[in-house]
Every structure is written in C-alpha cells, then in structure tokens.
Amino acid sequence: MDLAAFGASGTPVFLSDIAKRQALSEKYLEHIFGALHKAGLVKAVRGRKGGYLLNRLPVDITVSHILTVLEGPCNTLVDCVTDVTVCPKTDVCATRDIWTVLGSKIEETLSSYTLADVVERQREKSGKEALMYHI
C-alpha cells in the first residue's frame, strides 16, 4: 500500500522510507519485496536514486494476488481442501465442504479489492484521524 501511495508519481521508493513510515524492519521488507519482485508485482530500480516501483497499476493488483504471493493460496484454510490424500475421509466429510465454501468466500472478498481501493481507504482513514481532537 505504501508503495502504491508514495510511488504513484513514478519515482522509486526506498525500502528505508517505507520501513520508517510503516514502523517495520527493513530486513522484513527486503524479504517481502524479494517475493513481490519474483512474482512480477514490483520492479527494482538500481542506482543512487533507485528503489522499488509497482510493475502494474494499483487498480490492476488485487489484495488476493498480493496475499497469494506472500502467504500462499487464500482459499486453502485446511490441507484437505486441496490435497485429498491428507485425510481418508475427504469424500464423506461435511466440515471439508464448509472449509471449501469459506475459502471460496475469502478468495472472492480478497479478489474484490484492489491495491488502489486499499490506498483510498487508508487516505480516508488518515484524513479522519487528522481531524480528531482529544482534550
């Protein structure tokens, strides 16, 4: 989200800047961005003015795609959903059916949000925070 918000102008964003803004470890971000780069979601720009840029428009990247790259398939909550050899009861298991439906709903929801949607939501929330006064 930070990269979409701060790299929208086409200027590469330093991981150190993202780390500061998001209060995250730069080493952790290096790991994440390595996976995102390998998946083709971001590109690395080398040099003194280097950093990272999105490889596609934020409106073309779904939350599902990002999470799948970083965590694996979002619709697989239990192993037996994708690997029927895990349990000999997969053919007759009612709870497996529920896990399958639930996984599909999660995937559907995550696929309905783009990175642009998340950036906009964050801007709205940040704007609301800025207007709050505590006495």
N, C-alpha and C positions, 0 to 999 in steps of 0.2 A: 504494500500500500504506500509506504514511504517513497519508494522508487517511482511509482506512478504519479504521486503528488509533486515530488520535487524534481523529477527528471522529465517532466512533460515538455519543457522548453527545448529538449534535445541536447541538453548539457549533461554529460555523465555525472553520476552521483558517487561520491566516495563512500565506501563502507564505514569509514570512521565517522562520517557525518550522520549516517543512518543509525549507527550504534549510539551516538550521543542523543539524538532526538528520541529514539525508542527505548533508551536505557537497556541496551542489550550488549553482550560481549561481541567484540569484533571477530573473535575466533569462531563463535557460534554463527555469525553472519557469513563468514567465509565458507563454512560447511553448507549452509543453506544456499548461498549463491552459486556454489560449485554444482549442486544438484539442479538448480534452476537453469544454469548455463548449459549443462549437459543435455537438458530437456529442450533447449532452444527457446526458453521463455525470456531470458536476458542475454545481453551480449556484453563482453568485457572490452573496454577501450583502454589500451595501454598508453603509457607515457605520463608526463608530468600533469597533464590535465585529464588524465584517464579516470576511469571509474566504471560504473555499470549503467546500462540503459535497458529499457524494455525492448524486446525484439518484435513485439506486436503492440497494437494499440490496446489500452486498458479495457476498452469495450469488447475486445476480441478474446480476452482471457477470463475464463470462469474461475470462481473460487474452487470448484471441483477439480479443475485441471491443476491448480497450484497444490492443493492438498494431496492429490494423487501422486504428483511428483515427489512431494516431501514425505508423505506418510504411507503411500500405497492406496489401493482402491478404497474409496469411501463407502462403498456399498457392501463390503465384506466385514460384518461385525463379528462373525464367528467362522472358524475354519471350514465347518461342514457345508457352508453355503456354496463355496467354490470347489471344495475338494471332498467328494462323496466317499473317498476311501478313509477319511478320518474317523468316521463312525459307521458301524454296520447297520444302524437304524435310520439312516437318512431317508430311505423310501417311505417309512411309516411314522416319521417324527413330525408332529404338529408344531412344535416350537421352532423347528427349522423353517417351516413355512412363514411363521411370524417374523423371524430374523430376516428372511429373504424380502418380505414386504417392507419391513422397516428400513433395510438397507437401500431398497429402491426409492423410498420416500426421502431419505437423507441425500442420496445422489441427485434426485430431482430438485430438491431445495438448493443444494450447493451449486448445481448447474444453472439455476435461475438467477444467480448473482454474478455480476462481472466485477473485475477489479475497479472499473470506473464507478460502479454502484457503491463499492466499499469506500472509495475515496470521497465520494459525495456524502455518504452517511457520516464519515469522520469529520468532514468540513462542517456539516450541520451540527454535530455534537460539540465540536470545538467552539463554534460560534455561540452556542447556548452556554457553554462554560464561561466564556469571556464576559457574558452579560450578567452572571450571577454575582451578587454582593453578599458577603457574610458579615454580620455585625456581632 
